[in-house]
Amino acid sequence: MNQPDIELNIDKNRFQTIVDGHPCELGFELTDGVIHINHVRVPKAVGGRGIAGELTRHALDHARAQGWKVVPNCPYVKTWIDRHREYAELVA
């Protein structure tokens, strides 16, 4: 799979992409330089392709570039960070 084209939709507090016509998103809230990642949604029709991981990596890379700390409220994102320890220092 080609990497999805992920964009930040600041008005809707999410990173988003469309894969094969299906919207995929990572939802968050941003408060005082801390991004609270609340969910990652990837429809079953396009699941199993690593899209949730790409959304997570993109959001965390963006947080790092902005100097934000991260609160992984979403269990998927917490587990992803546990498996990718190079992002552990971002956790608030």
N, C-alpha and C positions, 0 to 999 in steps of 0.2 A: 504494500500500500504506500502511496505517496503520503508525505506528511500533510495533514490537513492544514488549510489556511485558517489560522485562529486569529480572531480579532477581539479587542476589548470593547465592550459596549458599556461604557461608564454609566449611562442613563439607566440601564437595567441591572447594574451591578453583576455583570457576568462576563466571562470569556466565552466566546461562542464560535462554532463552525457548523457547516452543513456538509454531511457526507451522504452521497447517493440520495439527496433530497431529504435527509433526516436531520433535523436540528439537534445539536449536541451542545451541552453547556456546563460550565463550572460557575456556580453562584457564590457570591461573597458579599460581605459588608466591610467597609473600610472606615475605621475610626482612629483618628490621631496617630496615623502611621502604622496601624496594625490591621492586617487583612485577615478577617475571619472567614475561612473557606467553609461554606455550609453544605454544599452538595456538588456532586458531579452526576450529570444525567446523559446517558448514551442509550438510545433506543435499541432493543434487542435485535432489530433488523440489521444493525451495523455493529453489534457488539462483538467482542473477541478480536478486534483489530488493533488494540492498543490506543484507541482514541481517548479514553479516560486518562491514560498515562500521559499522552501528549498534551491534553488540556492542563493537567496538573503540572507538568514540567514547565509549560509556557507561563502559567500563573506564578509559579515559584521563581522562575527567571525574571519575570517582570517585577515581582516583589523585591528581589535582590537588587535589581537595577535602580529601583526607587528608594532603596534603603528601608523598606518596610519589614516589620516582624510579621510572623504568621501564626495564627491560631487554627489548627486543623480540626474543626468541629466535625467534618465529614470522616467517617471511619475509613473510607477508601483512601483519602488523602493522607491520613495519619499512617496507615500501613505503607503507603507508597514512600513516604518520607523515611520510615523505618528501614525500608529496603534500599533507599538511595541516600546514604548517610552524608553525602556531600551537601545536602540541603538541611541537615539537622540544625545548623547554627542559625537558621532563619526562625526557628520555632520560638515563640515568646514564652 
